[in-house]
Amino acid sequence: MNVETINNLRASVERLPNDVSVRLNLAQALLAASENREAENEFKKVLKLDNDNLLAKCGLAKSCYELREYSTAFSILEDVCKQKD
């Protein structure tokens, strides 16, 4: 993901801070760019807006995994599995 795309998404989030899809797109773009800590923070903000968002939970788990926070990633994925039942 290129820097311009991420900057455009950041600007969109500033204009629409409560828009789940815009914030989720930013989080995913940051994760794709290996900006794992920033991605983690954005996924957490998405989940504050939409606690049951599976894409955000999976993205958060991946960002935690990339940050070597393995137990946190595992715990999030356990929650996702329970949510699907």
C-alpha positions in Angstrom: 0.0 0.0 0.0 1.5 3.3 -0.9 1.9 6.3 1.3 -0.5 8.5 -0.7 -3.3 6.0 -0.2 -2.7 5.8 3.5 -2.6 9.6 3.7 -5.9 9.9 1.8 -7.5 7.4 4.2 -6.2 9.3 7.2 -7.8 12.5 5.8 -11.0 10.6 5.3 -10.9 9.4 8.9 -10.4 12.9 10.1 -13.5 14.0 8.2 -15.5 10.9 9.1 -14.1 9.6 12.4 -17.2 7.4 13.2 -17.3 5.8 9.7 -16.5 2.1 10.4 -15.7 1.3 6.8 -13.3 4.2 6.3 -11.5 3.5 9.5 -11.4 -0.2 8.7 -9.9 0.5 5.3 -7.2 2.6 6.9 -6.4 -0.1 9.4 -6.1 -2.7 6.6 -3.9 -0.4 4.6 -1.6 0.2 7.5 -1.4 -3.5 8.2 -0.5 -4.1 4.5 2.2 -1.5 4.8 3.6 -3.3 7.9 2.7 -0.4 10.1 1.5 -2.9 12.7 1.2 -0.7 15.8 -0.8 1.9 14.0 -2.9 -0.8 12.4 -3.6 -2.3 15.8 -4.7 1.1 17.1 -7.1 1.7 14.2 -8.5 -1.8 14.5 -9.2 -1.1 18.2 -11.0 2.1 17.2 -13.1 0.2 14.7 -14.1 -2.3 17.4 -15.1 0.6 19.7 -17.5 1.6 17.0 -18.6 -1.9 16.0 -17.7 -4.5 18.7 -18.8 -7.4 16.6 -16.8 -6.6 13.4 -15.1 -9.8 12.4 -12.8 -8.1 9.8 -11.6 -5.8 12.5 -11.1 -8.6 15.0 -9.1 -10.7 12.5 -7.1 -7.7 11.5 -6.3 -6.9 15.1 -5.2 -10.5 15.6 -2.9 -10.3 12.6 -1.4 -7.0 13.8 -0.8 -8.5 17.2 0.8 -11.5 15.7 3.1 -9.3 13.6 4.0 -7.5 16.8 4.8 -10.8 18.4 2.0 -10.5 20.9 1.0 -14.1 20.3 -1.2 -14.7 23.3 -3.2 -11.6 22.5 -3.6 -12.7 18.9 -4.7 -16.2 20.0 -7.2 -14.8 22.5 -8.7 -12.5 19.8 -9.0 -15.5 17.4 -10.7 -17.6 20.1 -13.2 -14.8 20.5 -13.8 -14.8 16.7 -14.4 -18.6 16.8 -16.9 -18.3 19.6 -18.7 -15.4 17.8 -19.2 -17.6 14.7 -20.9 -20.4 16.7 
